[in-house]
Amino acid sequence: MDAIALFDPINSGEKLKSTARDLGFKVIAIYSRPLTVYEMQFHVTEDSLREDCDEVIFSDNPEIILEKLRAVRFKIKAAIPGIDSGVELADTIAHALKLPGNQYDLSAARRDKGKMRQFLKRSGFSCPDFAICNTEKKVAAFVSKHKFPLVIKTPKGAATSHVYVCETKKAVLEGFKKIQGKENFFGETATTTVIETFIGGDEYIVNTFGDGEKVHATDLWVYEKLQTESFKNIYYNVISIPLTDRKTQSIKRIGVELAEAFGIKRGPAHIELKNDPVRGPMMIELASRLCGAKLPEFIQKYTNFDPYRSTIKVFTKGTISLPDPIVSEKHCAVAFCPLFKKGTVKEISGIEEIQKLDSYESHNLNIKIGDILTPSTYVSTTPLFVFMANSNRKKLLKDLESAHELFQVNV
């Protein structure tokens, strides 16, 4: 019996489990992080991690994983990551088992943001000045040669956790102390810290898919973010952009070029870029996995492209055909509803009204009465996500703002 090995199939990657089963495969889930990390960052339980699985392995050790995979009664046909923490492990296992995958010598560059920057610069793409530091002295040296704002970040994080936009040397050094030697979003200890000059302009997502021969742009999105006194770069909205939008063709093109340069010839890639007003489109980061925030579910539901089935097929068969063109029936968005208050939650209101909005699809509410609420910073601290879709873009944008206005929490 054939099986698919899925590495950290959480968040958007979760649906890979049921899709693999629908396609007739057994499912082996490999979870590389402690259960407490999944519970805190993704609000899941051990029972939900085991759903739709025939075998479950808890390990981040490639040798142990290989030993266990070779011992199962199934034939492994593919090794696929669900989220960032599974990317390098999936690449390693695919390489060891000689399964269809992506360029193995670039695996670390697709995961570590310092190595990502190094490869970006070597490849001739527009790149901010940066340094990989492990001491305050190195950080201070970079600060002395560059203008503010500066960005300091953990090399293998996610969801803007441990990413600090700084206006002063003091803030940069405080950010360094919060990152260096500390656990990131996935509970991994950071041995280095990346500091770089700030990239301005609007921020976009280009999601691509490699069919084994050619890379295609499958969907585009624009971020809207908030800046507060205590924390900058807070997600507020993410809104789809038609692939035919003339203003973003250069963004789409560079997204495809970046996926190709980083050796992602099979499966999904998630590229975040900013259109800097002086330097033009510049990559913030890249990941060789499905986009987060369950955005692939919108693509599956409202376009003629199924990212889940396509991911399973390309990693089992090596090559597949994609629809051309990819056509969308609706405009889509996610409202990230942060709160900037603290205390014990006494009352939550507005959810029923949000559900009545024309564009409403679903929501994730991550707080309940009696919880201790802290001000939102990165994604996992956002109490409510509202998923929306509408064939009328103006109506979608209006409902998006209504969702923010309607959601209220008393503490």
Sequence and secondary structure as in RCSB ss.txt:
>XXXX:A:sequence
MDAIALFDPINSGEKLKSTARDLGFKVIAIYSRPLTVYEMQFHVTEDSLREDCDEVIFSDNPEIILEKLRAVRFK
IKAAIPGIDSGVELADTIAHALKLPGNQYDLSAARRDKGKMRQFLKRSGFSCPDFAICNTEKKVAAFVSKHKFPL
VIKTPKGAATSHVYVCETKKAVLEGFKKIQGKENFFGETATTTVIETFIGGDEYIVNTFGDGEKVHATDLWVYEK
LQTESFKNIYYNVISIPLTDRKTQSIKRIGVELAEAFGIKRGPAHIELKNDPVRGPMMIELASRLCGAKLPEFIQ
KYTNFDPYRSTIKVFTKGTISLPDPIVSEKHCAVAFCPLFKKGTVKEISGIEEIQKLDSYESHNLNIKIGDILTP
STYVSTTPLFVFMANSNRKKLLKDLESAHELFQVNV
>XXXX:A:secstr
 EEEEEES  GGGGHHHHHHHHTT EEEEEE S HHHHHHHH   HHHHHTT SEEEE   HHHHHHHHHHSSSE
EEEEEESSGGGHHHHHHHHHHTT S S GGGTGGGT HHHHHHHHHHTT     EEEESSHHHHHHHHHTS S E
EEE TT  TTTTEEEESSHHHHHHHHHHHTTSB TTS B S EEEEE   S EEEEEEEEESS EEEEEEEEEEE
E  SS   EEEEEEEE TT GGGHHHHHHHHHHHHHTT  EEEEEEEEEEETTTEEEEEEEESS  STTHHHHHH
HHBS  HHHHHHHHHHHS     SS  BSSEEEEEEE     EE  EEESHHHHHTSTTEEEEEE   TT EE  
  SGGG SEEEEEEESSHHHHHHHHHHHHHH EEE 
